[in-house]
Structure formats: structure tokens, C-alpha cells
Amino acid sequence: MDLKNPPPAPTRRMVSLSDLAAHLGVSPGTTSKWYREGRIDGVKLGPRLVRVDLDATLAKLGMGPVE
């Protein structure tokens, strides 16, 4: 492995719970509930700020990654 030119890190599409809800066609309250229940994983960045990896979340929900 070349330390001067490491391979690029994979890109992740991090979205809010509201954006995820819009993508799935459900209410933001539903995605918030799923996050609290542990059905979807996310990164809590503040008291009310959560971001989720869109592709990983869709895969976990059985919907496959987005093109």
C-alpha cells in the first residue's frame, strides 16, 4: 500500500431523518420512531440533529441502494 497516495475513502450520502422520510414516502415522525427503536442507524450530531447513511439505511430496510 502506498502511504503517499492512499485509496479514496468511500463516499456516504448522509441525510436527515426528514430527507429520509421524504425519500421513503413516510412521515418524519415515522423515521424518528424507527431511529429511536433502533430499526435504522444514525449519527446524533446534536440534541435534535441526526444524520443517516442513505444507502446503508435502504439496504437495512431491504430496499437496496439508490442509484
C-alpha positions in Angstrom: 0.0 0.0 0.0 1.3 3.4 -1.0 1.1 5.7 2.0 1.6 8.8 -0.1 -1.4 8.0 -2.3 -3.9 6.1 -0.2 -7.1 4.9 -1.9 -10.0 7.3 -1.7 -12.4 6.8 1.1 -15.9 5.5 0.1 -18.4 8.3 -0.1 -21.5 8.2 2.0 -24.7 10.1 1.4 -25.7 11.3 4.9 -29.2 12.7 5.0 -31.5 13.9 7.8 -34.4 11.9 9.1 -36.8 14.3 7.3 -35.0 13.8 4.0 -35.1 10.0 4.5 -38.8 10.2 5.2 -39.4 12.2 2.0 -37.4 9.6 0.1 -39.4 6.7 1.5 -42.8 8.5 1.3 -43.4 8.3 5.1 -43.8 11.0 7.7 -40.7 12.4 9.5 -42.3 11.1 12.8 -42.1 7.6 11.4 -38.3 7.8 10.6 -37.7 9.4 14.1 -39.6 6.5 15.7 -37.6 3.9 13.7 -34.3 5.7 14.8 -35.4 5.6 18.5 -36.4 2.0 18.2 -33.1 1.0 16.6 -34.6 -0.1 13.3 -32.3 2.4 11.5 -28.8 3.5 12.4 -27.8 7.2 12.6 -25.2 9.6 13.9 -26.5 12.0 16.5 -24.8 15.4 16.0 -26.8 17.4 18.5 -29.8 17.2 20.7 -32.2 17.3 17.7 -29.8 16.6 14.8 -29.4 13.1 13.4 -27.9 12.0 10.1 -28.3 8.6 8.5 -26.3 6.9 5.7 -28.9 6.7 2.9 -27.6 3.7 1.1 -26.9 1.7 4.3 -30.3 2.5 5.7 -32.1 1.5 2.5 -30.1 -1.8 2.5 -31.1 -2.4 6.1 -34.7 -1.8 5.3 -34.4 -4.2 2.3 -34.9 -1.6 -0.3 -31.4 -1.7 -1.8 -29.1 1.3 -2.5 -30.1 4.3 -4.5 -28.5 4.9 -7.9 
